[in-house]
Amino acid sequence: MKNTKKLTILHSNDLHGDFLAEEIDKNLVGGVSMLSGYVEKVRAEKENVIYAVAGDMFRGSLIDSEYKGISTIEIMNLLAPDIVTIGNHELDYGIAHLLFLEKCAKFPIINANVYIKTTNTRLFTPYKIIEMDGMRILFIGIITEEVMAQARREDLIGAFIDTFDAAREVERICNAYRSVDIDFTVLLTHIGFEEDKKLARLLSEESGVDLILGGHSHTMMEQPYVENGIMIAHAGDGTDQIGHLDLVIDMDRNTFDSYEWKLVPIDETHCPRNLKLEELIKNYKRATDAKYVRHVTNFHRQLTHPERNQETELGNLFADIIGRSLGVDIMLLASGSIRKPSLGPIVCYSDLMEIFPFDDGIYQFKVTGKSLKKMLHFMLREEAFAGNTEFYQVSKGLKMIYSRSKRAFEEFSFQDVPVEEERLYTLALQGFHFLNIEDFLGVAMEDIRFHQMPRLISSSSLDILEEALISIAGLDAKVEGRITIVD
């Protein structure tokens, strides 16, 4: 007779400050009040329940950015996850601030592969063993290499942060607990679905990893994916749904015997409300509304940004505004800095701050046409179409037609003239992306400095957008073939 026990794991990822419920077709959907209600409902109905969050609690709302994550930690304390790993946006307010926020958290935060190089010291507790009903469940936290891009912004400690090979770290931790009877092993990752699959392929059977709960790529799944015998599950993003995994654990073999997984919608049908959490959020919202809800402009219609890895209406509008304001030939606007799928037709300052939360400076520099083509060819590598790397919106004048099958441009022109290889073009780029230009656009900083020393020409991209929107009513933008992808 098998020695089995039941375990339920609920999981979310990429919450991004999605605290408030939305009314859709007269029904309330999402928000941490009903999310908390569902978690508490399952905890009351079942015996062995763990709620895990796979990174990116921060960013995406004024409530988060106004209080630099302190509000988010207070809300998460009431949501009461059992285990959390960090995501790349946990670094947005700086590593020192993140370590302060960790002290405010009443839940464990784990990460195994962020180190201080000089002392070989981990910044966070790498793992946690949760014991319940005689079971020992090992959780290990892993983050994306993208953390390095954020860390480089820190003058004092950024250069000392390194991320070790994730698979090596997992194997090392698992090896250290060979003598401990671990019944189930979970990787709580923030590296994206494709990287989760690669990580699973790298792990040996002896590591004992049973499950990867992931984040970062905002992947919606119908059922978990199995790679190298390891189950992988993601739960999209935000608070509109939660992953619910019911497991039967084989205590003799230290793995699962069977499982059922579902993606549960967070709505009034499935979830009671947590009124205490709701009141906390309302208090924060009243404070941010009083400060930021003021009218900026009206569009003729709602403008959209449905996908990061394609030309969009809002991408064109924002790139054009900044490019014109600064007088550059080409503005490359990070597609991921536009954080919501639509804006307008009525635009308040709070809307603008939520859709464009990363207020960064703008750098100007010069490149040859040859370098420009190389940069954008690098941007259009296959990882971009899988959503695993940065993509850029381009200002008016630049036009490219790119063949994925040929991996080549069929057209690459500026102001209706083919881009000349030796001609110098003036570009502008947000500070974070400029400082990481080799990672994001495949060109070395020495090459950028060759023709002209880059300079910071604006300390605030958000100020530029606000001023333009206030000054010009009825703005419109369309997708017009600046970036065309063909087979």
N, C-alpha and C positions, 0 to 999 in steps of 0.2 A: 504493500500500500504506500502510495506517494505521501511524502511529508511536505504539504503545501500550505501557503498562507496567502491571503488576499492583500493587495496593496493598490491604492488609487493615487495617481500623480496628476494633478492639475498643472497646466503650464501656460504662461503668457510670454510674449517677447515684444520688444519695440513699442512700449506703451507711449513714449514720446509725449508725456503730459496730456494724454487724451482723457481728461478727468470728467468731462461733462457729457451727459446724455444728449443725443440729438433726437428731434422729432421727425420721423420718416413715415409718411403715409399715416399720420395721426397716432403712431406708436412710438414710444420711447425706446431708443436703441443705444447701447453702449454706456460708457461712463463707469467710474470706479464705484459708485454707490451700488449699482446692480451687479457689477463684477464681484464686489465684496459679498453681496447678498448670496450670489451663487456659490462662492467658495464656502461661506459659512453654512449654507444649506447642505452641501455635500459633506462637510465635516460633521454635521449633526446626523446625517443619514448613514454614513459609513464609518468603520472603525479606524482604519489605517490610511490617513490622507496626508499627502504632502503637496504644498503649493510652491512651485518653482517659477522664477522669472529669469529669462535668458537675455538680460542686458537691455540697455537704452531705456531706462526709466525717464531720463531727462530730455529736455528740449521739445519744442512743438507747441507750447502754450505760453501765454503771458504770465500765468500763475507760476509757472516754473522759472522763466527767465527773470522776472521781476525780483524774485527772492533767491536767485542763483542756486536753485535746487533744494534749498532748505524747506520750502513749502512741499516739494515733492516727497522728501524724506518723511515729513510729518504725515502726509497722506498715505504713503506706503506703510508707515508704522501702524496705521489703523487698518489697512488692507491685510497686513500681517502675513507676508509670505514666509515660508519656512526656510527658503534658500534662494539667493540671488547671485548672479555673476555680473560683472561690469561689461558695458558695451562701449563702443567708441565715443558716444556722446556723453558718457559719464566723465570724459576728460575735458569737456568744453569749457568748464570753469577753472581748469587748471588742476594739476595733480595734487598740490598742497590743499586746495579747497576740497577736492574729492576725499582726501584722507580725513579732513575735518568732518565732512558729511557722513563718512563711515562711522565716526564716533557718535553721531546723532541717531544712527539707525539702530532699531531694536530687533533687527533680523540679521543673520550672518551674510556677509558679502565675500565671495570667494573668487580667486583667480590664481592660476598656477604658473603662468608664463610671462609675467611682467616683472623684470628684475632691475635692481641697481647694479650696473656692471662692475663698479669699482669694488664693491663688497660682496657681490654675488648674493644679495639679499632680496628676497621677494618683497614686494610692496604690500601684498595681501595674503591672508591665509589661503593656501592653495586648494584646500579640500575640506569637506566636512562629512563625518559619518553620523547619519541620523539613525538612532535606534528606536524601534517601536515594535511591540508585540513579539519580542525575541528576534526580530530581523535587524540586520545591519546594512544600511544602504549608503554606499559611498558616492558622494557628489564631487566632481572635479571641475573647476572653472577654467575656460579657455577663451581668449579674446583674439580678435583679428589683428593682423599686422598694421592695420590702419591706425591703431593706437600710436604708432610711432610718428605718424604725420601730425597728430595733435600734440604729442610730447615735444616736438621740435620747436614749438612756439615758446617754450619755457627757457629763458636765458640761463637759469641757474642749474636746473636739474634735468632738463629735457635731454641733453646730450648723454646723460648717464643711463637712460632707460633703454632696455633692449628686450625684444621678445624672442624667447628660445623656441626652438622647433617644438610645435605642439605635441606631435606624436611622441617625441622623446620624453617630454615631461610627463605625459600620461603614463607611459610605460614605467618611468622611474617611480612615480607615486604608487602605481599598482604593484610594482615589485617590492616596494617597502612594506606592503601589507599582505604579503603572501602568507604570513603566519597568523593573520587575523581572519576569522571566518566572515568574510564579506559575502552577503547573500545576493546583492544586486549592485551593479556599478553604472552610474549615470554621468555622462559628460554634459555639463551645462555650458554651451558654447555661444559665442557671438562672432562667427566667422562666415556666415552665409551657407546656404544649402549646398552649393557646389563644393565648397571647401569642406563641409561636413562629410560629403561622400569621399573626398580625397583622404581626409583624416581617417575615416573608417577603413579604407583600403590599406592604410599604412599600419594599422594596429594588428598585433599578433593575437591569435586566439588565446594565448596564455595571459594577455593583459586582463581578460575577464570583463571587458566593457560590453554591456548589454544594450545600452540606450544612449542616444544623443538627442538632447532637447536643445534646439538651436534658435538663432535669431540673426538679425542683420540684413538678410535679403528680403524680408517681408513676404515670405513664401506661404501661400495658402495651399493646404493639402486636403485631398479627399480621404487618403489613408496614409499611414506612415510608410516610408521608403526603407527597404532593407538593403544594406550594402555590407558585404563581407560578414554576414551573420549578425550585423548590428542594426537595430531599429533606429530610424531617424524621424523625428517629428518636429514640425514648426506650426505656429498658430497665427500666421499672417502678421498683423501689427495692430496697435491701438487696443481699445477695450470693447470692440464690437463682437468679439468671440473669445473663447478660451478652449484650449486643448484639454480633453478629459480621457485619461488612460487608466483602464481597469486591468490589473495584472494578477495572475496567479503565479506566485513565486515557488519554484521547486527548491526547497531548503537543502536538499541533499546535493543537487547539481549546481547550486548557486547561480541560477539564471531563471528566466521566466518560463513557465510551462505553457501558458496561453495568455492572450490579451484581447481586449476590445478597446478601440480608440474612436473618438468622435470629436468633431469641432462643434461646440455648443454656442449658439447665438446668445449674446447678452441682451436680453430684452425683457419686457414686462411679463411675457408668457412663461419664461423659464426662471426668472430671477427676482427674489424679493429685494427691497431697497434697504441700504444701511443709512438710516436717517442721521446718525451722529456724523458719519463721514460726509454726508451730503451737506450738512450745516457748516462743517469746516471748509469745504470747497466754496460754498456760497460766500462765506466771510472773505476768503481770498479774492473771489471774483468781484465782490462789491468794491474792494480796495483798488484792484487793477482797472475796473470800469471807470471809477471816479477819476483816475489819473490819465487813462489813455483813450477812452471812447469819445472821440471828437471827429467830426466829418472832415474828410480830406477831399474827395472828389466823387463824381459819378461817371461810370462808363456807359456807353450806349447799350451794352449787354454784358453778361458774365463772360470773363475771359478764363481760359483753361490751361492747365499744365498736367495732362493726364498721365504722362510717362516721362521719366527722366532721360531716357536714351533716345529721344527724338526731338525734332524741332517743335516748339509749342508757342501758343499765342502769348502767354505771359513771359516766356523766355525771350521772345522777340521784343516785347514791349520794354522789359527791364534792361536788356542789353542795349537797345537803341537809346533809351533815356540816359544811361550812364555814358555810353560812347559819345553821344552828342554833347553832353555836358562837359566832358573832359577833352573833347577835340581830338580824339585818337582815330586812327584808321579803323581799327577792329577792337571791339570789346568782346572778350571771352568770359561769359558769365557761367559760373558753376551751376549746372542744372539742379544738383542736389541742394543748393541753397534756397530754392523755392520749395517750401515744405508742405504745401497744400495743393489740391488739384484744381482749385478755382478761386477767383477773386471777383467781387462786384456783383451786380452793377453799382450798388452803393458801397463806397469804400471809406471805412473809418481808420483812424491811425492804429487802433488795436488790431484790425484785420491785417494791415500792412506789416505790423510787427510780428504777428503770428505766422504769416506766410513767408516772411523774409527775416528770420530771427537772428541770423549770423551777421551782425553789423560789423563789417570789416573795412579796413582801408583798401585803397586801390593803388597798385603799382603800375607805372608806365615803363616800357622798355622797347627796344628796336630789335627786329630779327629780319633776316633775309627771307625772300619768298621761298627759298629752298628749305630753310628751317621751319617756316610756317607750315609748309606742306608736310614735313616730317612730323611736326607736333600733332596735327590733326589726323594724320594717318595713324599715329600711335593711339590717339583717342578712340579711333574707330576699330580697334582690334576686337576680336571676338568676345573678350570678357565684358566689353561695354554692352553688348546686346543681351548678355545674361544678367545685366544689372550689377556686375561685380566690381566695377571701377567707375571713376568719374566721367561725366559727359558734360559738354559745354554748349550753351546757347551762343549764337554769334550775332553780332550787330549787322545792320543793313549794309549791303555792298558785297559781302563775301557770299559766294555761292559754290557749293560742291555737290557733285553726284558721285557716290561711292558704290562700287560693285563688291559685294561680300564674297562672291565666288572667285573673282579675280584678285581680290584684296588690293584694289587699285582705284584711283580716281578716274572717272570718265570725263569729268569736268572739274576744274579748280580755278575759279576766277574771282577778281575783285573789281567792282564797278564795271562789269561786263567785259573786262579784258583779262585774258589768261594771266595768272600770277607769274611775275617774272622772277626767276631764281635769284638774281643778284640784286634786285631792288630791295631797299629797306622799307619795312612797314612798321608803323607805330602801333603797339598793342597795349591793352590794359587788362589787368588780371587782379582778382581779389587777393588780399595779402596772404591768407592761409594757403591758397593755391600757388601763389608766386613762391612762397617759401618751400613748397614741396613740388616744384615744377618738374623735377626729374622723375619723380614717382608718377605724377599725373599726366604729363605731356611728353615725357621721354627725351628731354633736352637738358643738358648739363648747365648748371649755373654759370660756369666759366664761359660757355658759348653765349649766354644771354648778356654777360658783361662785356663781351668783346667789342661791340659796336658803340655802346653807350652805357654808362653806369645807370642802372635802373633807379628810379626815384619814386617815393611815395607822393602821389599827387592829390590824394583825398584821404582824409582820416575816417570818413564815414560814407559807405555806399547807401545806407538807409536815408541819410540826410538828402542825398542827391535825388533819390526816388521820391521822397516826400515833397521836396520843393517843386519838382516837375509836376507831380500829380495835383498839387494845390494850384499851380499856375495855369494849367491847361485842362479845361473841362471837356468831357466827352471823348476821351482818348479811346482808340481802338487799335487792335493788332490782329493780324491773321497769319496763319501758316502759309508761307509763300514760296517754299522750295529752296530755302537757304541751305538746308541739309537734306539731301534726298538719298535714300538707301535703296539700291536695286540688287536683284539676285545676280 
